[in-house]
Amino acid sequence: MSLFPVDQKKNLLSKGGEVYYYDKIYDNIKSQSLFDILFASIQWKNDEAWMFGKHIITKRKVAWYGDIKFKYTYSKVTKEALLWTPELKEIRDFVTEKTGSYYNACLLNLYHSGEEGMAWHSDDEKELVRTASIASISLGVERRFSFKHKTTGEVVSLPLAAGSLLEMKGETQLNWLHRLPPTKKVLHPRINLTFRLMATKQ
């Protein structure tokens, strides 16, 4: 249930999901300030995954925060949330105001350059509330982001500017994959915050 009226935006997906792009909800000065604070204060760790029986350590770094010590498992690795920093809680509350949806956790990603990306996947883990909103804040360098329909193969791509908000909701995770494609053209870092709603009973 929405807490506030949702800012009406055009759905970027043709069917089977809802994705809304809010462009820059933070101006350049505020966006850079948040990037600097999070880069220095967040407890970043290299991400881990099990693929084809091998334990992989990524160059990309991640962090997991929330209202309580939520456990979250993806790529066969379980993380336990740290409690919000003041800055993260402030951002969460602002995103809630913008989208009209509530979030109780956040997965952060730190990409050091364009050579680090994310393969096609859906955020459909069992710990997440099904069809709930996932709100993504981008800080740092602009990166291209893509969606692909699981059945038709249709692809939708857009650039995510620094300070922008992208919201995924409804049936998006059931019917669409998304990714951050790597590129050698981008030399600077990006921080991505993905606010989520976790089931309170785990």
KOLSEKOL-834279 format. One record per atom (N, C-alpha, C): residue number from 0; residue in one letter; chain; x, y, z. Coordinates in Angstrom, 3 decimals, padded with zeros to 6 digits. Example, Ala and Ser with C-alpha at 12.3 -4.5 7.8 and 13.67 -1.06 7.14 Angstrom:
BEGIN
   num   residu   chaine          X          Y          Z
     0        A        A    013.190   -005.690    007.800
     0        A        A    012.300   -004.500    007.800
     0        A        A    013.200   -003.300    007.800
     1        S        A    012.850   -002.250    007.080
     1        S        A    013.670   -001.060    007.140
     1        S        A    012.900    000.030    007.870
//
This chain:
BEGIN
   num   residu   chaine          X          Y          Z
     0        M        A    000.852   -001.204    000.000
     0        M        A    000.000    000.000    000.000
     0        M        A    000.879    001.243    000.000
     1        S        A    000.612    002.187   -000.903
     1        S        A    001.414    003.395   -001.004
     1        S        A    001.182    004.319    000.183
     2        L        A    002.261    004.954    000.628
     2        L        A    002.159    005.904    001.732
     2        L        A    001.818    007.296    001.234
     3        F        A    002.224    007.596   -000.008
     3        F        A    002.002    008.910   -000.597
     3        F        A    001.542    008.734   -002.040
     4        P        A    000.917    009.733   -002.638
     4        P        A    000.564    009.651   -004.049
     4        P        A    001.828    009.492   -004.896
     5        V        A    001.792    008.572   -005.841
     5        V        A    002.960    008.331   -006.682
     5        V        A    003.009    009.366   -007.796
     6        D        A    004.205    009.923   -008.028
     6        D        A    004.410    010.830   -009.150
     6        D        A    004.200    010.046   -010.441
     7        Q        A    003.202    010.429   -011.215
     7        Q        A    002.855    009.657   -012.407
     7        Q        A    003.925    009.814   -013.477
     8        K        A    004.521    008.700   -013.879
     8        K        A    005.544    008.680   -014.905
     8        K        A    005.144    007.669   -015.963
     9        K        A    005.780    007.723   -017.095
     9        K        A    005.507    006.768   -018.160
     9        K        A    006.213    005.448   -017.848
    10        N        A    005.467    004.347   -017.949
    10        N        A    006.036    003.021   -017.756
    10        N        A    006.971    002.713   -018.925
    11        L        A    008.230    002.389   -018.639
    11        L        A    009.211    002.126   -019.686
    11        L        A    009.071    000.740   -020.309
    12        L        A    008.330   -000.145   -019.659
    12        L        A    008.167   -001.505   -020.159
    12        L        A    006.858   -001.638   -020.944
    13        S        A    006.892   -002.457   -022.004
    13        S        A    005.733   -002.622   -022.869
    13        S        A    004.660   -003.485   -022.226
    14        K        A    005.061   -004.439   -021.396
    14        K        A    004.100   -005.347   -020.759
    14        K        A    004.794   -006.104   -019.634
    15        G        A    003.997   -006.659   -018.730
    15        G        A    004.522   -007.572   -017.723
    15        G        A    005.397   -006.954   -016.663
    16        G        A    005.221   -005.675   -016.395
    16        G        A    006.020   -005.036   -015.359
    16        G        A    005.879   -003.534   -015.394
    17        E        A    006.446   -002.873   -014.391
    17        E        A    006.404   -001.415   -014.304
    17        E        A    007.783   -000.891   -013.928
    18        V        A    008.314   -000.010   -014.758
    18        V        A    009.587    000.653   -014.483
    18        V        A    009.413    002.146   -014.747
    19        Y        A    009.793    002.957   -013.758
    19        Y        A    009.647    004.406   -013.870
    19        Y        A    010.991    005.078   -013.601
    20        Y        A    011.326    006.032   -014.465
    20        Y        A    012.578    006.772   -014.313
    20        Y        A    012.263    008.195   -013.869
    21        Y        A    012.810    008.597   -012.702
    21        Y        A    012.538    009.904   -012.125
    21        Y        A    013.635    010.921   -012.421
    22        D        A    014.596    010.539   -013.270
    22        D        A    015.701    011.429   -013.611
    22        D        A    016.392    011.882   -012.318
    23        K        A    016.876    013.121   -012.252
    23        K        A    017.674    013.558   -011.106
    23        K        A    016.785    014.060   -009.972
    24        I        A    016.742    013.272   -008.893
    24        I        A    016.030    013.750   -007.705
    24        I        A    016.994    014.491   -006.776
    25        Y        A    018.297    014.372   -007.051
    25        Y        A    019.335    015.146   -006.359
    25        Y        A    020.098    015.966   -007.389
    26        D        A    020.390    017.230   -007.058
    26        D        A    021.188    018.030   -007.986
    26        D        A    022.643    017.577   -007.937
    27        N        A    023.466    018.124   -008.807
    27        N        A    024.851    017.660   -008.943
    27        N        A    025.659    017.816   -007.665
    28        I        A    025.452    018.906   -006.953
    28        I        A    026.214    019.149   -005.728
    28        I        A    025.840    018.145   -004.651
    29        K        A    024.533    017.943   -004.451
    29        K        A    024.064    016.992   -003.443
    29        K        A    024.460    015.569   -003.824
    30        S        A    024.344    015.246   -005.093
    30        S        A    024.697    013.908   -005.572
    30        S        A    026.162    013.598   -005.300
    31        Q        A    027.054    014.562   -005.597
    31        Q        A    028.479    014.344   -005.368
    31        Q        A    028.787    014.257   -003.884
    32        S        A    028.098    015.063   -003.085
    32        S        A    028.299    015.020   -001.640
    32        S        A    027.918    013.653   -001.077
    33        L        A    026.782    013.102   -001.513
    33        L        A    026.356    011.785   -001.047
    33        L        A    027.327    010.701   -001.505
    34        F        A    027.799    010.814   -002.743
    34        F        A    028.776    009.844   -003.241
    34        F        A    030.016    009.830   -002.349
    35        D        A    030.549    011.012   -002.046
    35        D        A    031.770    011.110   -001.239
    35        D        A    031.557    010.530    000.160
    36        I        A    030.411    010.833    000.756
    36        I        A    030.122    010.342    002.106
    36        I        A    030.000    008.822    002.113
    37        L        A    029.233    008.273    001.178
    37        L        A    029.016    006.829    001.140
    37        L        A    030.289    006.076    000.762
    38        F        A    031.054    006.628   -000.151
    38        F        A    032.310    005.995   -000.561
    38        F        A    033.238    005.816    000.644
    39        A        A    033.241    006.818    001.538
    39        A        A    034.160    006.799    002.683
    39        A        A    033.598    006.083    003.907
    40        S        A    032.271    006.094    004.078
    40        S        A    031.710    005.635    005.353
    40        S        A    031.068    004.245    005.319
    41        I        A    030.662    003.790    004.145
    41        I        A    029.993    002.484    004.053
    41        I        A    031.014    001.364    004.242
    42        Q        A    030.592    000.284    004.892
    42        Q        A    031.476   -000.869    005.118
    42        Q        A    031.451   -001.776    003.889
    43        W        A    032.197   -001.354    002.874
    43        W        A    032.248   -002.065    001.601
    43        W        A    033.022   -003.375    001.721
    44        K        A    032.526   -004.392    001.006
    44        K        A    033.242   -005.669    000.909
    44        K        A    033.113   -006.193   -000.512
    45        N        A    034.137   -006.875   -000.991
    45        N        A    034.042   -007.510   -002.305
    45        N        A    032.892   -008.518   -002.295
    46        D        A    032.099   -008.503   -003.361
    46        D        A    030.978   -009.426   -003.408
    46        D        A    031.464   -010.845   -003.676
    47        E        A    030.634   -011.809   -003.272
    47        E        A    030.971   -013.221   -003.449
    47        E        A    029.842   -013.934   -004.174
    48        A        A    030.177   -014.995   -004.880
    48        A        A    029.173   -015.808   -005.564
    48        A        A    029.736   -017.198   -005.808
    49        W        A    028.818   -018.158   -005.902
    49        W        A    029.184   -019.517   -006.303
    49        W        A    028.654   -019.750   -007.708
    50        M        A    029.576   -020.017   -008.642
    50        M        A    029.193   -020.246   -010.031
    50        M        A    029.882   -021.504   -010.547
    51        F        A    029.071   -022.439   -011.021
    51        F        A    029.594   -023.696   -011.567
    51        F        A    030.532   -024.389   -010.582
    52        G        A    030.146   -024.313   -009.283
    52        G        A    030.925   -024.981   -008.253
    52        G        A    032.166   -024.242   -007.795
    53        K        A    032.383   -023.018   -008.309
    53        K        A    033.565   -022.244   -007.943
    53        K        A    033.174   -021.023   -007.121
    54        H        A    033.978   -020.721   -006.099
    54        H        A    033.757   -019.550   -005.258
    54        H        A    034.409   -018.350   -005.927
    55        I        A    033.601   -017.359   -006.317
    55        I        A    034.090   -016.197   -007.046
    55        I        A    034.082   -014.965   -006.140
    56        I        A    035.176   -014.210   -006.147
    56        I        A    035.264   -012.921   -005.453
    56        I        A    035.305   -011.839   -006.521
    57        T        A    034.347   -010.925   -006.494
    57        T        A    034.266   -009.897   -007.531
    57        T        A    035.090   -008.657   -007.174
    58        K        A    035.472   -007.892   -008.199
    58        K        A    036.094   -006.596   -007.968
    58        K        A    035.063   -005.610   -007.435
    59        R        A    033.835   -005.742   -007.918
    59        R        A    032.735   -004.908   -007.429
    59        R        A    032.550   -005.132   -005.933
    60        K        A    032.303   -004.043   -005.211
    60        K        A    032.085   -004.152   -003.771
    60        K        A    030.619   -003.889   -003.447
    61        V        A    030.172   -004.465   -002.347
    61        V        A    028.766   -004.353   -001.949
    61        V        A    028.661   -004.078   -000.453
    62        A        A    027.470   -003.686   -000.037
    62        A        A    027.148   -003.531    001.382
    62        A        A    025.648   -003.733    001.527
    63        W        A    025.229   -004.212    002.692
    63        W        A    023.830   -004.583    002.935
    63        W        A    023.388   -003.968    004.258
    64        Y        A    022.386   -003.084    004.208
    64        Y        A    021.913   -002.353    005.381
    64        Y        A    020.398   -002.481    005.503
    65        G        A    019.859   -002.225    006.715
    65        G        A    018.422   -002.293    006.873
    65        G        A    017.925   -001.881    008.242
    66        D        A    016.603   -001.990    008.425
    66        D        A    015.965   -001.666    009.703
    66        D        A    016.458   -002.590    010.815
    67        I        A    016.610   -003.872    010.471
    67        I        A    017.102   -004.888    011.392
    67        I        A    018.141   -005.735    010.655
    68        K        A    018.672   -006.732    011.302
    68        K        A    019.727   -007.538    010.690
    68        K        A    019.152   -008.606    009.751
    69        F        A    018.481   -008.106    008.691
    69        F        A    017.905   -009.005    007.699
    69        F        A    018.978   -009.901    007.083
    70        K        A    018.639   -011.154    006.859
    70        K        A    019.515   -012.044    006.109
    70        K        A    019.015   -012.122    004.675
    71        Y        A    019.947   -012.046    003.737
    71        Y        A    019.618   -011.993    002.315
    71        Y        A    020.562   -012.915    001.565
    72        T        A    020.013   -013.862    000.824
    72        T        A    020.831   -014.832    000.102
    72        T        A    020.654   -014.676   -001.399
    73        Y        A    021.745   -014.460   -002.118
    73        Y        A    021.746   -014.494   -003.579
    73        Y        A    023.091   -015.033   -004.031
    74        S        A    023.111   -015.663   -005.186
    74        S        A    024.319   -016.323   -005.701
    74        S        A    024.885   -017.303   -004.673
    75        K        A    023.974   -017.901   -003.875
    75        K        A    024.325   -018.925   -002.897
    75        K        A    025.203   -018.401   -001.760
    76        V        A    025.157   -017.088   -001.525
    76        V        A    025.899   -016.467   -000.418
    76        V        A    024.911   -015.663    000.419
    77        T        A    024.958   -015.820    001.749
    77        T        A    024.040   -015.127    002.651
    77        T        A    024.728   -013.950    003.332
    78        K        A    024.058   -012.794    003.320
    78        K        A    024.560   -011.592    003.974
    78        K        A    023.622   -011.204    005.116
    79        E        A    024.185   -010.624    006.172
    79        E        A    023.384   -010.114    007.278
    79        E        A    023.498   -008.594    007.302
    80        A        A    022.356   -007.918    007.347
    80        A        A    022.334   -006.462    007.221
    80        A        A    022.958   -005.760    008.411
    81        L        A    023.655   -004.678    008.113
    81        L        A    024.073   -003.713    009.123
    81        L        A    022.932   -002.713    009.302
    82        L        A    022.908   -002.011    010.423
    82        L        A    021.847   -001.036    010.657
    82        L        A    022.141    000.265    009.910
    83        W        A    021.081    000.958    009.520
    83        W        A    021.206    002.183    008.729
    83        W        A    022.247    003.158    009.290
    84        T        A    022.993    003.778    008.408
    84        T        A    023.742    004.973    008.787
    84        T        A    022.765    006.148    008.688
    85        P        A    023.071    007.285    009.321
    85        P        A    022.164    008.435    009.209
    85        P        A    021.919    008.857    007.757
    86        E        A    022.974    008.817    006.934
    86        E        A    022.840    009.225    005.533
    86        E        A    021.935    008.270    004.755
    87        L        A    022.100    006.968    004.971
    87        L        A    021.274    005.988    004.269
    87        L        A    019.808    006.121    004.665
    88        K        A    019.562    006.333    005.938
    88        K        A    018.175    006.488    006.399
    88        K        A    017.547    007.745    005.791
    89        E        A    018.331    008.800    005.694
    89        E        A    017.835    010.037    005.084
    89        E        A    017.485    009.811    003.618
    90        I        A    018.345    009.099    002.891
    90        I        A    018.073    008.807    001.487
    90        I        A    016.845    007.921    001.363
    91        R        A    016.754    006.889    002.203
    91        R        A    015.599    005.988    002.182
    91        R        A    014.292    006.758    002.358
    92        D        A    014.269    007.673    003.313
    92        D        A    013.051    008.439    003.581
    92        D        A    012.689    009.331    002.394
    93        F        A    013.693    009.893    001.727
    93        F        A    013.450    010.746    000.557
    93        F        A    012.919    009.915   -000.611
    94        V        A    013.478    008.731   -000.804
    94        V        A    013.012    007.833   -001.868
    94        V        A    011.586    007.382   -001.596
    95        T        A    011.271    007.099   -000.347
    95        T        A    009.897    006.740    000.029
    95        T        A    008.928    007.861   -000.320
    96        E        A    009.345    009.104   -000.053
    96        E        A    008.509    010.257   -000.383
    96        E        A    008.280    010.355   -001.887
    97        K        A    009.312    010.064   -002.675
    97        K        A    009.214    010.182   -004.126
    97        K        A    008.364    009.078   -004.749
    98        T        A    008.515    007.860   -004.291
    98        T        A    007.853    006.717   -004.929
    98        T        A    006.516    006.352   -004.305
    99        G        A    006.311    006.741   -003.048
    99        G        A    005.102    006.349   -002.357
    99        G        A    005.150    004.939   -001.822
   100        S        A    006.317    004.313   -001.828
   100        S        A    006.477    002.947   -001.328
   100        S        A    007.478    002.921   -000.178
   101        Y        A    007.300    001.972    000.733
   101        Y        A    008.184    001.865    001.892
   101        Y        A    009.265    000.824    001.636
   102        Y        A    010.455    001.070    002.189
   102        Y        A    011.601    000.162    002.047
   102        Y        A    012.249   -000.044    003.405
   103        N        A    012.632   -001.282    003.706
   103        N        A    013.259   -001.551    004.998
   103        N        A    014.680   -002.075    004.887
   104        A        A    015.244   -002.077    003.662
   104        A        A    016.613   -002.547    003.481
   104        A        A    017.206   -001.959    002.202
   105        C        A    018.525   -002.031    002.096
   105        C        A    019.201   -001.477    000.918
   105        C        A    020.466   -002.275    000.615
   106        L        A    020.586   -002.698   -000.635
   106        L        A    021.814   -003.313   -001.134
   106        L        A    022.553   -002.265   -001.941
   107        L        A    023.794   -001.974   -001.538
   107        L        A    024.612   -000.982   -002.231
   107        L        A    025.681   -001.674   -003.057
   108        N        A    025.963   -001.120   -004.238
   108        N        A    027.016   -001.626   -005.109
   108        N        A    027.997   -000.506   -005.421
   109        L        A    029.277   -000.830   -005.398
   109        L        A    030.327    000.112   -005.773
   109        L        A    031.074   -000.447   -006.977
   110        Y        A    030.917    000.232   -008.118
   110        Y        A    031.615   -000.138   -009.346
   110        Y        A    032.764    000.850   -009.537
   111        H        A    033.999    000.342   -009.556
   111        H        A    035.158    001.229   -009.603
   111        H        A    035.368    001.860   -010.982
   112        S        A    034.898    001.190   -012.029
   112        S        A    034.985    001.704   -013.395
   112        S        A    033.970    000.959   -014.251
   113        G        A    033.903    001.331   -015.533
   113        G        A    032.971    000.682   -016.436
   113        G        A    033.272   -000.781   -016.699
   114        E        A    034.477   -001.225   -016.404
   114        E        A    034.812   -002.628   -016.627
   114        E        A    034.089   -003.555   -015.645
   115        E        A    033.564   -002.993   -014.567
   115        E        A    032.774   -003.768   -013.611
   115        E        A    031.293   -003.547   -013.906
   116        G        A    030.549   -004.639   -014.000
   116        G        A    029.129   -004.542   -014.309
   116        G        A    028.351   -005.628   -013.602
   117        M        A    027.165   -005.917   -014.111
   117        M        A    026.293   -006.940   -013.540
   117        M        A    025.633   -007.692   -014.685
   118        A        A    025.656   -009.027   -014.618
   118        A        A    025.068   -009.858   -015.662
   118        A        A    023.539   -009.855   -015.557
   119        W        A    022.878   -010.380   -016.578
   119        W        A    021.419   -010.477   -016.574
   119        W        A    020.928   -011.241   -015.340
   120        H        A    019.954   -010.696   -014.650
   120        H        A    019.373   -011.354   -013.477
   120        H        A    018.052   -010.681   -013.120
   121        S        A    017.306   -011.317   -012.216
   121        S        A    016.111   -010.722   -011.626
   121        S        A    016.264   -010.692   -010.120
   122        D        A    015.718   -009.661   -009.489
   122        D        A    015.735   -009.575   -008.024
   122        D        A    014.480   -010.265   -007.492
   123        D        A    014.500   -011.593   -007.508
   123        D        A    013.312   -012.364   -007.141
   123        D        A    013.590   -013.356   -006.014
   124        E        A    014.563   -013.038   -005.169
   124        E        A    014.895   -013.931   -004.061
   124        E        A    013.725   -014.061   -003.088
   125        K        A    013.665   -015.190   -002.413
   125        K        A    012.520   -015.505   -001.555
   125        K        A    012.374   -014.553   -000.381
   126        E        A    013.463   -013.898    000.045
   126        E        A    013.380   -012.992    001.196
   126        E        A    012.668   -011.681    000.857
   127        L        A    012.579   -011.337   -000.424
   127        L        A    011.941   -010.096   -000.846
   127        L        A    010.429   -010.254   -000.920
   128        V        A    009.700   -009.187   -000.581
   128        V        A    008.249   -009.200   -000.728
   128        V        A    007.920   -009.176   -002.221
   129        R        A    007.172   -010.167   -002.675
   129        R        A    006.878   -010.351   -004.091
   129        R        A    006.134   -009.149   -004.672
   130        T        A    006.566   -008.660   -005.797
   130        T        A    006.020   -007.534   -006.569
   130        T        A    006.185   -006.175   -005.880
   131        A        A    006.872   -006.124   -004.729
   131        A        A    007.088   -004.837   -004.055
   131        A        A    008.044   -003.966   -004.866
   132        S        A    007.982   -002.675   -004.621
   132        S        A    008.848   -001.725   -005.305
   132        S        A    010.318   -001.921   -004.923
   133        I        A    011.190   -001.814   -005.921
   133        I        A    012.641   -001.728   -005.708
   133        I        A    013.082   -000.404   -006.314
   134        A        A    013.684    000.450   -005.502
   134        A        A    014.069    001.788   -005.940
   134        A        A    015.581    001.909   -006.005
   135        S        A    016.085    002.332   -007.147
   135        S        A    017.523    002.376   -007.392
   135        S        A    018.002    003.819   -007.560
   136        I        A    018.921    004.222   -006.690
   136        I        A    019.554    005.543   -006.774
   136        I        A    020.940    005.393   -007.371
   137        S        A    021.280    006.241   -008.341
   137        S        A    022.606    006.227   -008.965
   137        S        A    023.401    007.455   -008.529
   138        L        A    024.652    007.226   -008.125
   138        L        A    025.572    008.310   -007.748
   138        L        A    026.891    008.079   -008.465
   139        G        A    027.565    009.161   -008.825
   139        G        A    028.836    009.008   -009.546
   139        G        A    028.616    009.066   -011.040
   140        V        A    029.438    008.338   -011.782
   140        V        A    029.409    008.419   -013.237
   140        V        A    028.117    007.820   -013.802
   141        E        A    027.654    008.371   -014.915
   141        E        A    026.476    007.847   -015.599
   141        E        A    026.792    006.489   -016.232
   142        R        A    025.859    005.536   -016.104
   142        R        A    026.010    004.214   -016.708
   142        R        A    024.730    003.817   -017.430
   143        R        A    024.885    002.990   -018.439
   143        R        A    023.743    002.463   -019.183
   143        R        A    023.183    001.240   -018.461
   144        F        A    021.843    001.110   -018.458
   144        F        A    021.146    000.041   -017.756
   144        F        A    020.138   -000.573   -018.716
   145        S        A    019.984   -001.904   -018.672
   145        S        A    019.126   -002.576   -019.647
   145        S        A    018.171   -003.566   -018.999
   146        F        A    017.010   -003.733   -019.638
   146        F        A    016.025   -004.745   -019.283
   146        F        A    015.823   -005.674   -020.474
   147        K        A    015.550   -006.949   -020.214
   147        K        A    015.256   -007.909   -021.285
   147        K        A    014.092   -008.798   -020.858
   148        H        A    013.065   -008.870   -021.706
   148        H        A    011.909   -009.702   -021.395
   148        H        A    012.291   -011.179   -021.450
   149        K        A    011.867   -011.938   -020.460
   149        K        A    012.284   -013.336   -020.345
   149        K        A    011.728   -014.216   -021.457
   150        T        A    010.609   -013.827   -022.045
   150        T        A    009.986   -014.645   -023.092
   150        T        A    010.262   -014.126   -024.495
   151        T        A    010.039   -012.846   -024.701
   151        T        A    010.154   -012.276   -026.051
   151        T        A    011.568   -011.843   -026.416
   152        G        A    012.414   -011.602   -025.403
   152        G        A    013.760   -011.119   -025.670
   152        G        A    013.833   -009.627   -025.933
   153        E        A    012.688   -008.931   -025.845
   153        E        A    012.684   -007.479   -026.043
   153        E        A    013.633   -006.818   -025.057
   154        V        A    014.422   -005.835   -025.535
   154        V        A    015.388   -005.131   -024.698
   154        V        A    015.029   -003.650   -024.613
   155        V        A    015.074   -003.107   -023.407
   155        V        A    014.857   -001.686   -023.156
   155        V        A    016.077   -001.177   -022.396
   156        S        A    016.712   -000.118   -022.897
   156        S        A    017.922    000.420   -022.266
   156        S        A    017.767    001.917   -022.028
   157        L        A    018.466    002.413   -021.017
   157        L        A    018.464    003.837   -020.732
   157        L        A    019.704    004.204   -019.925
   158        P        A    020.172    005.455   -020.022
   158        P        A    021.279    005.916   -019.186
   158        P        A    020.765    006.335   -017.816
   159        L        A    021.505    005.975   -016.768
   159        L        A    021.146    006.360   -015.407
   159        L        A    022.088    007.469   -014.954
   160        A        A    021.558    008.664   -014.858
   160        A        A    022.368    009.826   -014.515
   160        A        A    022.665    009.872   -013.020
   161        A        A    023.723    010.576   -012.659
   161        A        A    024.050    010.780   -011.252
   161        A        A    022.915    011.526   -010.568
   162        G        A    022.465    011.004   -009.425
   162        G        A    021.380    011.630   -008.692
   162        G        A    019.996    011.190   -009.128
   163        S        A    019.932    010.231   -010.074
   163        S        A    018.643    009.797   -010.606
   163        S        A    018.046    008.651   -009.796
   164        L        A    016.747    008.444   -009.992
   164        L        A    015.995    007.375   -009.337
   164        L        A    015.299    006.532   -010.396
   165        L        A    015.461    005.215   -010.316
   165        L        A    014.756    004.264   -011.168
   165        L        A    013.967    003.332   -010.264
   166        E        A    012.665    003.187   -010.547
   166        E        A    011.823    002.312   -009.730
   166        E        A    011.320    001.128   -010.549
   167        M        A    011.468   -000.079   -009.989
   167        M        A    010.931   -001.304   -010.587
   167        M        A    009.861   -001.836   -009.640
   168        K        A    008.694   -002.236   -010.184
   168        K        A    007.626   -002.702   -009.310
   168        K        A    006.698   -003.643   -010.060
   169        G        A    005.673   -004.126   -009.364
   169        G        A    004.702   -005.005   -009.993
   169        G        A    005.328   -006.329   -010.420
   170        E        A    005.055   -006.758   -011.647
   170        E        A    005.503   -008.050   -012.151
   170        E        A    006.875   -007.993   -012.824
   171        T        A    007.596   -006.888   -012.666
   171        T        A    008.868   -006.702   -013.370
   171        T        A    009.844   -007.847   -013.126
   172        Q        A    010.056   -008.215   -011.870
   172        Q        A    011.061   -009.237   -011.554
   172        Q        A    010.624   -010.631   -012.031
   173        L        A    009.333   -010.831   -012.226
   173        L        A    008.839   -012.115   -012.697
   173        L        A    009.024   -012.279   -014.195
   174        N        A    008.930   -011.163   -014.940
   174        N        A    008.916   -011.242   -016.401
   174        N        A    010.130   -010.655   -017.095
   175        W        A    010.946   -009.905   -016.380
   175        W        A    012.081   -009.212   -017.000
   175        W        A    013.383   -009.490   -016.246
   176        L        A    014.475   -009.539   -017.003
   176        L        A    015.826   -009.530   -016.455
   176        L        A    016.368   -008.112   -016.574
   177        H        A    017.382   -007.795   -015.785
   177        H        A    018.053   -006.507   -015.954
   177        H        A    019.556   -006.688   -015.739
   178        R        A    020.327   -005.750   -016.253
   178        R        A    021.780   -005.825   -016.105
   178        R        A    022.414   -004.446   -016.233
   179        L        A    023.653   -004.350   -015.753
   179        L        A    024.498   -003.178   -015.958
   179        L        A    025.646   -003.643   -016.846
   180        P        A    025.578   -003.385   -018.151
   180        P        A    026.614   -003.912   -019.053
   180        P        A    027.965   -003.245   -018.824
   181        P        A    029.056   -004.015   -018.851
   181        P        A    030.385   -003.428   -018.710
   181        P        A    030.768   -002.630   -019.950
   182        T        A    031.634   -001.656   -019.770
   182        T        A    032.110   -000.843   -020.876
   182        T        A    033.495   -000.300   -020.548
   183        K        A    034.376   -000.274   -021.531
   183        K        A    035.723    000.279   -021.337
   183        K        A    035.737    001.793   -021.491
   184        K        A    034.609    002.373   -021.901
   184        K        A    034.541    003.817   -022.126
   184        K        A    034.386    004.600   -020.825
   185        V        A    033.943    003.934   -019.763
   185        V        A    033.708    004.610   -018.481
   185        V        A    034.886    004.336   -017.550
   186        L        A    035.531    005.390   -017.079
   186        L        A    036.748    005.242   -016.270
   186        L        A    036.537    005.580   -014.797
   187        H        A    035.390    006.125   -014.457
   187        H        A    035.172    006.625   -013.099
   187        H        A    034.163    005.751   -012.341
   188        P        A    034.122    005.856   -011.011
   188        P        A    033.273    004.971   -010.196
   188        P        A    031.807    005.382   -010.146
   189        R        A    030.995    004.408   -009.780
   189        R        A    029.552    004.617   -009.593
   189        R        A    029.109    003.872   -008.342
   190        I        A    028.250    004.509   -007.560
   190        I        A    027.594    003.850   -006.430
   190        I        A    026.109    003.728   -006.756
   191        N        A    025.571    002.560   -006.542
   191        N        A    024.163    002.283   -006.780
   191        N        A    023.526    001.802   -005.470
   192        L        A    022.424    002.408   -005.081
   192        L        A    021.692    001.999   -003.889
   192        L        A    020.352    001.413   -004.333
   193        T        A    020.071    000.171   -003.986
   193        T        A    018.792   -000.443   -004.343
   193        T        A    017.997   -000.712   -003.072
   194        F        A    016.978    000.125   -002.866
   194        F        A    016.133    000.005   -001.682
   194        F        A    015.056   -001.040   -001.931
   195        R        A    014.860   -001.929   -000.931
   195        R        A    013.984   -003.078   -001.092
   195        R        A    013.071   -003.242    000.107
   196        L        A    012.035   -004.074   -000.079
   196        L        A    011.151   -004.422    001.032
   196        L        A    011.329   -005.904    001.327
   197        M        A    011.907   -006.176    002.490
   197        M        A    012.139   -007.557    002.911
   197        M        A    010.959   -008.069    003.726
   198        A        A    010.668   -009.343    003.589
   198        A        A    009.657   -009.958    004.453
   198        A        A    010.145   -009.887    005.888
   199        T        A    009.306   -009.469    006.805
   199        T        A    009.754   -009.279    008.192
   199        T        A    009.952   -010.592    008.924
   200        K        A    009.311   -011.667    008.442
   200        K        A    009.523   -012.990    009.040
   200        K        A    010.392   -013.794    008.105
   201        Q        A    011.620   -014.114    008.577
   201        Q        A    012.574   -014.843    007.757
   201        Q        A    013.001   -016.112    008.457
//
